Amino acid sequence: MQVRLLHKFTALLVANALFLLVGCQRNTHLRNGSEGVEVWLTNPDRSALFVKQPGPLLFSTSTTSYPTIDVDETQRFQSIDGFGYTLTGGSAMLISRMEAGARAALLQELFSTKGNGIGVSYLRVSIGASDLDDRVFSYNDLPEGQTDLMLEKFSLAPDRTYLIPLLKSILAIDPTIRILGSPWSPPAWMKTNNNAKGGSLKPDYYDAYAQYFVKYIKGMKAEGIRIDAVTIQNEPLHPGNNPSLLMLPQEQATFIKKSLGPAFNAAGIDTKIILYDHNADRPDYPISILNDMEARKYVDGSAFHLYGGPVTALSEVHNAHPDKNLYFTEQWIGAPGNLKGDLGWHVKNLIIGATRNWSRTVLEWNLAADPKQEPHTPGGCTECLGAITLNGNTVTRNPAYYVVASASKFVRPGSVRIQSNTSETLPNVAFKAPDGRKVLIVLNATESAQRFSIREKGKLVTATLPTGAVGTYVW
């Protein structure tokens, strides 16, 4: 009896080992594409909204006469830090006011990759108020005429009601999410006009403002929130917003090399310093600072928006300083939104265009607004459509939601952009993800359905995209 039981036990171990071996081989085949290509489709007529299509596309050695996108993982470019949105103070307020169950479900959908989650992996937050807060504030507001050079009255209290608790909830879902902080204005007492809107930073307060950044980063760290990077000023050439600041290139260079960089070093802070954070029509702004040998040693890279200039300007900065990183940090969509127009433009110029021009991130503007595009400051943006519209617990998903989803779910942080040939009719970008899978994002930029092939290592699959549609292909 004992011998028979031993034989049965041995046979069971062998069977389990074979099962595991076959499973491992199958997973390897899947990663190599032999199990086919998953297709996730977003159609501007809303018939498919980032939905996985039935059945995989299967690779074969056959040839076709269709246009072909060749993917070559041996040619590698920049790593990817993530895709996401700006979590404005208004966004945090609206999400926080949802009922607990609805809020938890929304956060899982936004920040997890499981199930229907889109896996947002990068967030931008404002240091102090942005124009999409319900009021203007800094962390060191004082009565007119007073100053606080030692920042003894510095306080993160304005963020403790909504933003900080919400960030903690997000970090509980994805502890690795990266957070970028951007100020819209220093405290008014540090400025030439003593006002949150416009004006410039007084040189006498450069050191105090550098310590303001230090206190912010340390204060957030004490809350369990790591700030991965900061930009020095949101839109430094646009002093007409509320809040805002005019900061010319030489002023930013001086602030970095004389105050901010040394302050970070002295405090042992490894948060990245990112330049500019404005439109692609002024690549000379970051290039001029990076040309300053004293300033550049503190700088990780440059950030861009695309309200002016071509996205190819990012490559101009890369070519001038290839050792420095590039980030795309903001683009808005105006209410009420138009999926047909917005999807194609944003995927072509941002998801594809920015990453093909060396950007490590693509961030759309505000994550959430209410049906009236509120809240906002007096004079702040009145037409900024959130990626989602929140009416209490009711969630409406808008174009920016699907733009980011097309990349964020599968192009995870640590992915590397790889070579793919592109065209005017089939703009695309390819990545190799950390799990070894390839991800190809393709836009049909024509007025009719397109049939085309994807080829890698001599094998190909054939796919069809409806007019204006975006396909995310994963194998």
Steps between C-alpha positions, in 0.01 A plus 500: 500500500779742593682424173186567292441827686861601440462427126178705486665788686800492267274493195308799637823697547607420143159605364510828690853568376393434141198728546718781631753448219231516235352808667838673502558409136155629410568831676830526312320433172245766590773755562665405173177566312424142397168521685409810302439868552239650730316796348347780708290733286384857551264618227406869473137408425495356856414149374813377682653694787835340583350152482685174448397345169398133464773251421869577449662581168733214408854539369593314183777488240267600216546828313250773413485807283360714783699781659729345759619626836833336582580473871864453601578463870875504436478877442419659835445858609385662826342334800145592597406637843124499448177636358237695690345830597528800724318428823392860559366614833157517341532144374597382848206684655243349262634145533523531879136608523377183331343231717764259630400204284476702178831671573677170570368352174612805301850497649538130420391569142744787462808371681490120476569291189274219620163442334378821339779705661695731268812516719574873524864499608604867526334799666577870504383705798521871566731639766250738652192584294463460125232683307280191544474533876194657656714785636848648478748402772863424574648317797629826648234768460549810713323832559615770262831651601623199696783263406616164638855434382540200732163359380387449858136524390534252214215247507357230273162551667322601175577153356405300808125508437494331157829463314722329756238242612418423136866454409531253789204303361661496156835387642321215676396376154832571326789575738732557202303781334721801428396849607619827348446827687462831313441847651275754332631781725725560798344663806390850403738667748796361304388668176562838340127580484397343834227313314434133418444594135796610289807677630848353539689336786709756687870405494521575873262208558666239275645317800174514694311362201752218466431410862128511419560212255707316763226533761238385251693186401585416862144570613354270237757233586388518864150419370636194318487674160822507300533784251703350216559828317415868501477754225610846607202687358190407303496698174767753599428714191126532576450747786131559416357194676378503861728405668811548285856635484727642231840331517738570212771248404787683669295538816428128505865417439612727785236360736614144425874545530508752787208383714292193413775255400722580799198487735405153375858380540527639851172336602590165341203516264511281188178635346567580133511864386328548163523820294255710307154326506357703213435495126705340224540833319790599728757218504760774545376549858614161636799479263637832627485377861649162415784686327586650841748250642435607859121475474481181293671285762187528717252436217345167398323629188234721342119493488266609221142587415367527144283810486761642264778362280555152354554192714822439303654785702552241776750325273675831445561521875601132512749548218653801674526318835450125451602423859195685638146362515180632344147498640161593359301640791179669383242528224139603547181405317233768476144427609274341389759282322481321167627143500540489123729801490660480844591131490692520172679828574608405851610146416690617192673796666540382859485122547684446172660838427641583842640151561653481152671827591659360817241582767490267800146606597173610344265684734163641407365795698240484772387158615149605606253787487127533564238548224564879503881451469544611859665564738746764384651816642369845403651544155601133479405265217123489448497249212749234609328165450610237748605154390192411700197710586370438851141580590492367853563126459422501127811464282516606135815398316623766258756498216811542719402187693523289185810679369697407811344153531626406154853501644485487879355153548777318315793743460599472863776700672836359398380424148742599224404655170616279212526553126198497272465660159219751471300687237254786466210258464602260780687699766617263772743437782633175647628399842642200681340470843680377814318164475651446153185567301498738205242777475424681175262797496363586155270777377308477175542860385291458183133540412447131427574166665861382458631148475868462589755252631724494807827317444761389752784250452375396157145417613195719463138549593243696303264744666222742407433838661182702440540861393643716777532205737786420736622143546719380785667174392661284769704178457 
